[in-house]
Amino acid sequence: METTHRVVIGDARDLSSVPDESVELVVTSPPYPMIEMWDDLFTTLDPAIGDALEAGDGAGAFDAMHAQLDHVWAEVERVLVDGGIACINVGDATRTLEESFRVYQNHARVIDDLEARGFEPLPEILWRKPANSAAKFMGSGMIPPNAYVTLEHEYVLVFRKGKTSRSFPPGADDRYEAAYFWEERNRWFTDLWTDVTGTLQTLENGATNADDVNHAGAGTRGELRERSAAYPLEIPYRLLCMYSAYGDTVLDPFWGTGTTSIAAMCAGRNSIGCELEAGFQDVFEERLADMPALSESIAAGRLERHRAFVDRQRERPDGTSLEYTADHYDVPVVTSMETGIRLYTVADLESTEGGYRAIHRPLEAE
């Protein structure tokens, strides 16, 4: 199996290089309106935003920032196939302007904007991220009533383009081989992910850790930037497994250092990333050095966790029944839909004009 991974350096408000209805899945995390680190980026896109912030007009700045994101959502609508899924990771913001402290509900605004475009909202996911400080309160401390809770979660908002799901030919291999294990479904398809956490990120002199700062316009390679709860690889990897099949194409219009593309390579999907900051592509190149080992670790880890699940069920007299056997691995599975599961790893990766080509091989059974 081969997959392609294209990087577009440019403005996600114009994805003209991506054809209409050519993408099956969008997985992205945009810059969050009213988070101070993104003020300069949004002001560059619309100088009126800077004027509103300087005047203390938080509501006006909030609306204008989301108006810029809405240009991207228009492109997402255009490039997604009917029945395609858009997963948008976003957090709310708190801010004080003109002595007024309030929360700016980014997740609610994104829902409104995509629903206005005809997207169908699907059940969303919350995942817990580290707090920005050790304090669990804001405001008056231990004295009521003027303290505020801290924001320690982010949203993965899930939308479908159109009213109906995608259709597949009966028994399509690219879909059935991409099945997930029963216990993975139970863990992934819950609306609260407590087992995925963000980590502090450092980007300095071109180095970044294994997780990622996954936002457009985050600065230059020589700039030190620490961020809390960025965009752990586990999030796009799960979403790719949940909402796409082998060979599908995933788009990330806010590509950053390419965590969505890394996840796509590991998951056997094609990817397109759009990024304003050209320097981040060099950071992405550095991350690719470990791609074969990373993909092997992820695929082998999934199979090993399933073996551990099987062992636990066998030890429990009232455990879940394991009535079927996987076709490609010597392990029992719970349902007939799991029998076709086939996990892939990246055997080779080469640069192409405008991107990369990954050669995948099946994970061999032990």
Helices and strands as residue ranges (DSSP letters): E 2-9, E 23-28, G 36-38, H 39-45, H 47-54, H 58-79, E 80-90, E 93-97, E 100-104, H 106-116, E 119-128, E 153-161, H 173-176, H 182-188, E 192-193, E 201-203, E 225-227, H 234-243, E 249-252, H 259-267, E 270-275, H 280-287, G 288-290, H 291-315, E 324-325, E 332-333, G 336-338, E 344-352, E 355-362
